[in-house]
């Protein structure tokens, strides 16, 4: 696993050095993921963590609570309004720098949600959040979508860090127009090449992965829920998709020269308990 620790110079400038940027890009291209340590203010994570634990009680009380495969993993939106909007989460300069290098200038963020691993012995099946754009490829095409995962706490196998299959984004088994679960025979073949791992890193770090990477939500063996926020970066040719809702008056917060946020700014209150990934519950696709 490639994990990059920020230098004082990088923290001060808000940018990776050219050497570290190329290390991150190479890791995403070869392994399908990279960890950047120390790029989010832990005070911001504390604020979000406390609020998301409060929201979790309401979310679980929904009759249609948005569980992902099992009751140990629930889809959860962070509050999409002030004072819970932070630039080092929604417009993290290091994530954007990597996104620009991998996807190209003009890419967009189309997602602001996440999942919370609840205390449970259950795990998800191995899957990819998307597949390759075209069927019957001999070789994988370059990345077209990146996921940025931002846990609000330290993550480890003990509290359900995501199982990741290194290099699996280059396996052309999964196509975006098919189902997202991987067949057992594909997993056995992949395991011979590179077995899965569960990363460990401190809060304040982020994990950036190719969206095609095979992975699975894992059991949380502790007594404490583990929230993890997610953004999805789209290559420019994919467009921005359905806009996320944020309050009017926050337009300037999202202005950025290299990345567009797929945002619609609204007057009415935003009920993030009865939405999934920014969509109303009845419109959401899990």
C-alpha positions in Angstrom: 0.0 0.0 0.0 1.4 3.4 -1.0 0.8 6.0 1.8 2.2 9.5 1.5 2.9 11.6 4.6 2.6 15.4 4.0 5.7 17.4 4.5 5.5 20.8 6.2 6.1 22.5 2.9 3.2 20.6 1.3 0.8 21.5 4.1 1.8 25.1 3.9 1.4 25.3 0.1 -1.7 23.0 -0.1 0.0 21.0 -2.9 2.0 17.8 -3.3 5.5 18.2 -4.5 6.0 17.0 -8.1 7.7 13.8 -6.8 4.9 13.0 -4.4 2.2 13.8 -7.0 3.7 11.4 -9.4 4.0 8.7 -6.6 0.3 9.1 -5.9 -0.7 9.0 -9.6 1.5 5.9 -10.2 -0.1 4.2 -7.2 -3.6 4.8 -8.5 -2.6 3.6 -12.0 -0.8 0.5 -10.8 -2.5 -0.5 -7.5 -5.8 1.4 -8.0 -5.5 3.4 -4.8 -3.3 5.7 -2.6 -3.5 7.0 0.9 -2.7 10.7 1.6 -2.0 11.2 5.3 -2.6 14.4 7.3 -4.6 16.3 4.7 -7.8 17.0 6.6 -8.1 19.1 9.8 -9.1 16.6 12.6 -11.1 19.4 14.3 -13.4 19.4 11.2 -13.7 15.7 11.4 -14.6 15.8 15.1 -17.5 18.2 14.3 -18.8 16.1 11.5 -18.3 12.9 13.4 -20.4 14.1 16.4 -23.2 15.3 14.1 -23.2 12.2 12.0 -23.6 10.0 15.1 -26.6 12.1 16.1 -28.0 11.8 12.6 -27.4 8.0 12.6 -30.1 7.5 15.2 -32.7 9.2 12.9 -31.4 7.4 9.8 -31.7 4.0 11.4 -35.3 4.8 12.6 -36.4 5.1 8.9 -38.6 2.2 7.8 -36.6 2.3 4.5 -33.2 2.8 6.2 -30.7 2.7 3.3 -28.6 -0.4 4.2 -26.0 -1.6 1.7 -26.4 -5.4 1.4 -26.7 -5.8 5.1 -27.7 -4.0 8.3 -24.0 -3.6 9.2 -23.4 -0.9 6.5 -25.7 2.0 6.1 -25.6 4.8 3.5 -25.3 8.2 5.3 -25.1 11.7 4.0 -23.1 14.3 5.9 -25.1 17.5 6.7 -24.9 19.5 3.4 -25.2 22.9 5.0 -23.2 25.4 7.3 -21.6 25.1 9.7 -20.7 21.5 8.5 -19.2 22.4 5.1 -15.4 22.4 5.1 -13.1 23.1 2.2 -10.6 20.5 3.2 -13.3 17.9 2.8 -15.4 19.0 -0.2 -12.6 20.8 -2.0 -9.5 19.2 -0.6 -6.6 20.7 -2.5 -4.5 17.5 -2.4 -7.4 15.3 -3.7 -8.1 17.9 -6.4 -4.5 18.0 -7.5 -4.5 14.2 -7.9 -7.9 14.2 -9.6 -6.7 16.8 -12.1 -3.6 14.8 -12.9 -5.5 11.5 -13.3 -8.7 12.7 -14.9 -7.8 16.0 -16.5 -8.7 19.7 -15.9 -12.5 20.3 -15.8 -13.4 17.1 -13.9 -16.3 17.3 -11.5 -17.4 16.1 -8.1 -20.8 14.5 -8.4 -21.3 12.9 -5.0 -21.3 13.9 -1.3 -22.4 11.0 0.8 -20.8 8.1 2.6 -21.3 4.9 4.5 -21.2 4.1 8.2 -20.0 0.7 9.3 -22.1 -0.3 12.3 -21.0 -2.8 14.9 -21.7 -6.1 13.1 -20.2 -9.4 12.0 -21.6 -9.0 8.5 -19.5 -8.2 5.4 -20.4 -7.1 1.8 -19.8 -9.2 -1.3 -16.7 -8.1 -3.3 -17.9 -5.6 -5.9 -16.8 -2.7 -8.0 -18.7 0.6 -7.7 -18.5 0.8 -11.5 -16.9 -1.3 -14.3 -15.2 -0.6 -17.5 -16.9 1.6 -20.1 -16.8 -1.0 -22.8 -17.2 -4.8 -22.9 -14.6 -7.3 -24.3 -11.6 -5.2 -23.7 -8.1 -6.8 -23.9 -6.6 -4.1 -21.6 -8.1 -1.7 -19.1 -8.7 1.9 -20.2 -7.5 4.8 -18.1 -9.4 5.9 -15.0 -12.6 7.7 -15.7 -13.9 8.0 -12.1 -12.2 8.3 -8.7 -13.6 7.8 -5.2 -12.3 9.9 -2.3 -12.9 8.3 1.0 -12.6 10.4 4.2 -13.1 8.6 7.4 -14.0 10.6 10.5 -12.0 8.3 12.8 -8.9 6.2 12.6 -9.5 3.1 10.4 -8.2 -0.4 10.8 -9.5 -4.0 10.2 -10.8 -3.9 13.7 -13.4 -1.2 12.9 -14.2 -2.3 9.4 -11.7 -0.7 7.1 -12.7 -1.4 3.5 -11.3 -4.6 2.0 -9.4 -3.6 -1.2 -8.1 -5.8 -4.0 -4.9 -4.2 -5.3 -4.7 -3.9 -9.1 -8.2 -5.2 -9.7 -9.2 -2.1 -11.6 -7.1 -3.3 -14.5 -9.0 -6.6 -14.6 -11.6 -6.3 -17.4 -14.1 -8.8 -15.9 -16.5 -6.0 -14.7 -18.3 -3.9 -17.2 -20.4 -0.9 -16.1 -23.5 -2.1 -17.9 -23.5 -5.4 -15.9 -23.9 -6.2 -12.2 -21.4 -4.9 -9.8 -20.7 -8.1 -7.8 -17.8 -10.2 -8.7 -18.2 -14.0 -9.5 -16.4 -16.4 -7.2 -14.1 -17.7 -10.0 -12.9 -14.2 -10.8 -12.1 -13.7 -7.1 -10.1 -16.9 -6.9 -8.1 -16.0 -10.0 -7.4 -12.5 -8.7 -6.4 -13.8 -5.3 -3.5 -15.7 -7.0 -2.2 -12.4 -8.4 -2.7 -10.1 -5.5 -4.7 -11.0 -2.3 -7.0 -8.3 -0.7 -5.9 -6.1 2.1 -7.6 -3.8 4.7 -5.7 -0.5 5.1 -4.9 1.1 8.4 -4.5 4.9 8.6 -5.2 7.8 11.0 -8.1 10.2 10.8 -7.0 13.2 8.7 -5.9 10.9 6.0 -7.9 10.1 2.8 -8.0 7.2 0.4 -8.3 7.9 -3.3 -9.2 4.9 -5.4 -10.1 4.1 -9.0 -13.9 3.5 -8.9 -13.4 0.2 -10.7 -11.3 -1.2 -7.9 -12.8 -4.3 -6.4 -13.6 -3.9 -2.7 -16.0 -4.8 0.1 -17.4 -3.3 3.3 -16.1 -5.4 6.2 -17.3 -6.2 9.8 -16.9 -3.6 12.4 -15.8 -5.6 15.5 -15.9 -2.6 17.8 -18.9 -1.1 19.7 -18.6 2.3 17.8 -20.0 3.2 14.4 -17.3 4.2 11.8 -18.5 6.9 9.5 -16.7 7.5 6.2 -17.5 10.3 3.8 -17.2 9.8 0.0 -16.8 12.0 -3.0 -16.8 10.8 -6.6 -14.8 12.6 -9.2 -15.9 12.3 -12.8 -13.7 12.7 -15.9 -14.7 15.8 -18.0 -16.3 13.7 -20.8 -18.7 12.1 -18.3 -20.5 15.4 -17.4 -21.7 16.2 -13.9 -24.8 14.1 -13.6 -27.7 14.9 -11.2 -26.8 17.9 -9.1 -26.3 17.8 -5.4 -28.3 20.2 -3.2 -26.7 22.9 -1.1 -28.2 26.0 0.4 -28.3 29.3 -1.5 -25.6 31.6 -0.2 -22.9 28.9 -0.4 -22.2 29.3 -4.1 -18.8 31.0 -3.6 -17.7 28.2 -1.3 -17.7 25.7 -4.2 -15.8 27.9 -6.7 -12.6 26.3 -7.9 -10.5 26.7 -11.1 -10.0 23.0 -11.8 -13.0 21.2 -10.4 -16.7 21.7 -10.8 -19.1 20.6 -8.1 -22.4 19.3 -9.5 -24.5 21.6 -7.3 -27.9 23.1 -7.2 -28.4 25.8 -4.7 -31.9 25.9 -3.1 -33.9 28.1 -0.7 -35.8 25.3 1.1 -34.3 23.3 4.0 -32.4 20.2 2.9 -33.5 17.1 4.8 -30.3 14.9 4.5 -31.9 12.2 6.7 -34.4 11.3 4.0 -31.9 11.4 1.1 -29.3 9.0 -0.1 -26.3 10.5 -1.9 -28.2 13.7 -2.4 -31.3 12.1 -3.8 -34.7 11.5 -2.2 -35.1 8.0 -0.8 -37.6 7.0 -3.5 -35.3 8.1 -6.2 -32.1 6.6 -4.9 -30.3 3.6 -6.4 -28.2 1.6 -4.0 
